[in-house]
Amino acid sequence: MKIYTRRLYHIIKSNLTHVNHEFDIFISSDSTILILGSFPSVISRKENFYYMNPNNRFYKLLTKIYNEPFDDKDINIKKQLLKKYHIALYDVIDNCDIYKSSDSHIYNEKVTDIAGICQNYPIKKIYLNGKKAYELFIKNFPSLINIATYLPSTSSANASFSLDKLYEKWKIINS
């Protein structure tokens, strides 16, 4: 088993790509909620917007929470609804070495300036989408812990959480 694990590790390490976060934070002057992921997926990087993998349940979840069509395919509709509910989107990681879209295979990460964002916008609550985002946030932004909340990942890789189970945890963002 150890030989297999070591071989897999070397295969992954040799296929890492250094990637920069290539699109801006989604935020408006009246954003009070900041939802942070770890780093955009391959599909989101291609589409230049957050949570664009159709298997990610982020927009399905927001649709259920707010009873609005966040899951519409039109990015402009997503943006209008995010603004309506004062939601900003960004990621904890600015650049890193990554294997595909895997949070468990992120190395040499450099974090974004979340503290600077919170100084320049009226952010009251930060929600961290998944363990990797939460761990990096706690490590790098201890002064913001009092406004931060961990939420289970909306990624389809988080198969232990159904949409209904995610809803029970995520509905807090609408309170």
Buried (B, 14 or more C-beta within 10 A) or exposed (E): EEEEEEEEEEEBEEEBEEBEBEBEBBBEEEBEBBBBBBBBBBBBBEBEBBBBBEEBBBBBBBBBBBEBBBBBEEBEBBBEBBBEBBBBBBBBBBBBBBBEBBBEBBEEBEBBEBEEBBEEBEBEBBBBBBBBBBBBBBEBBEEBEEBBEBBBBBBEBBEEBEEEEBBEBBEEBEE
